[in-house]
Amino acid sequence: MALVRIPTPLRRLTMERDEVSSEAKTVSELIDDLDNQFPGMKNKVCEPNGSIRKFINIYINDEDIRFLEGPESTIKQDDTVSIIPAIAGG
């Protein structure tokens, strides 16, 4: 089971939990699983076409999935997945 770290802006969907768990084997499956557990999560993380929003960064352990296999990146038991919204400013 993987541990999923939830950022503050999405915690209202997880009843304020900062960590949840998932049995998903890929990031795509993880997003669907989180949406099943916490309705509305996929809409916050993904575009209407299903692609991950540009301002959402997802890491498996410390590896950005963009440098792995993107949404098809494999999640192993005991991995930590972090969902991190990009911060803009200037």
C-alpha positions as CSV (number, residue, x, y, z in Angstrom):
1,M,0.0,0.0,0.0
2,A,1.4,3.4,-1.0
3,L,1.2,6.5,1.2
4,V,-0.2,9.6,-0.6
5,R,0.6,13.0,0.8
6,I,-2.3,15.5,0.2
7,P,-1.5,19.2,-0.1
8,T,-3.4,21.7,2.0
9,P,-5.6,23.0,-0.8
10,L,-7.0,19.5,-1.4
11,R,-7.5,18.4,2.2
12,R,-11.1,19.7,2.3
13,L,-11.8,16.7,0.0
14,T,-10.0,14.2,2.4
15,M,-11.7,15.4,5.5
16,E,-8.6,17.4,6.3
17,R,-6.3,14.3,6.3
18,D,-2.8,15.1,5.1
19,E,-2.0,11.5,4.2
20,V,-4.1,8.8,2.7
21,S,-3.3,5.3,1.3
22,S,-3.9,3.6,-2.0
23,E,-3.4,0.1,-3.5
24,A,-3.0,1.7,-7.0
25,K,-0.2,0.4,-9.2
26,T,0.2,3.5,-11.5
27,V,-0.4,7.2,-11.1
28,S,-3.4,7.0,-13.4
29,E,-4.9,4.3,-11.2
30,L,-4.0,6.4,-8.1
31,I,-5.9,9.4,-9.3
32,D,-9.0,7.3,-10.1
33,D,-8.7,5.6,-6.7
34,L,-8.4,8.9,-4.9
35,D,-11.5,10.1,-6.8
36,N,-13.4,7.0,-5.7
37,Q,-12.4,7.6,-2.1
38,F,-12.7,11.4,-2.2
39,P,-15.2,12.5,-4.9
40,G,-14.0,15.6,-6.7
41,M,-10.3,14.9,-6.4
42,K,-9.8,14.0,-10.1
43,N,-11.4,17.3,-11.1
44,K,-8.8,19.2,-9.0
45,V,-5.8,17.2,-10.2
46,C,-6.7,16.6,-13.9
47,E,-7.9,18.5,-16.9
48,P,-11.3,17.6,-18.4
49,N,-9.4,15.4,-21.0
50,G,-7.9,13.4,-18.1
51,S,-4.3,14.8,-18.4
52,I,-2.7,16.0,-15.2
53,R,-3.0,19.8,-14.8
54,K,0.2,21.7,-15.6
55,F,0.3,23.3,-12.1
56,I,0.1,19.9,-10.3
57,N,3.4,18.1,-9.7
58,I,3.3,14.5,-8.6
59,Y,6.3,12.7,-7.1
60,I,6.9,9.0,-6.4
61,N,9.3,9.1,-3.5
62,D,11.5,12.0,-4.6
63,E,11.1,11.4,-8.4
64,D,9.0,13.7,-10.5
65,I,6.7,11.5,-12.6
66,R,7.5,13.8,-15.6
67,F,11.0,12.2,-15.6
68,L,9.6,8.7,-15.2
69,E,6.7,7.4,-17.2
70,G,4.2,10.2,-16.5
71,P,0.7,9.0,-15.5
72,E,1.8,5.4,-16.2
73,S,4.6,5.6,-13.7
74,T,4.6,2.5,-11.5
75,I,3.8,2.8,-7.8
76,K,5.2,0.0,-5.6
77,Q,4.1,-1.0,-2.1
78,D,5.6,1.3,0.5
79,D,6.2,4.1,-2.0
80,T,5.3,7.7,-1.0
81,V,3.4,9.7,-3.5
82,S,3.3,13.5,-3.1
83,I,0.8,15.7,-4.9
84,I,2.3,19.2,-5.0
85,P,0.6,22.2,-6.5
86,A,3.0,24.6,-8.1
87,I,3.4,28.0,-6.4
88,A,3.5,31.1,-8.5
89,G,4.5,34.5,-7.5
90,G,6.7,37.4,-8.4
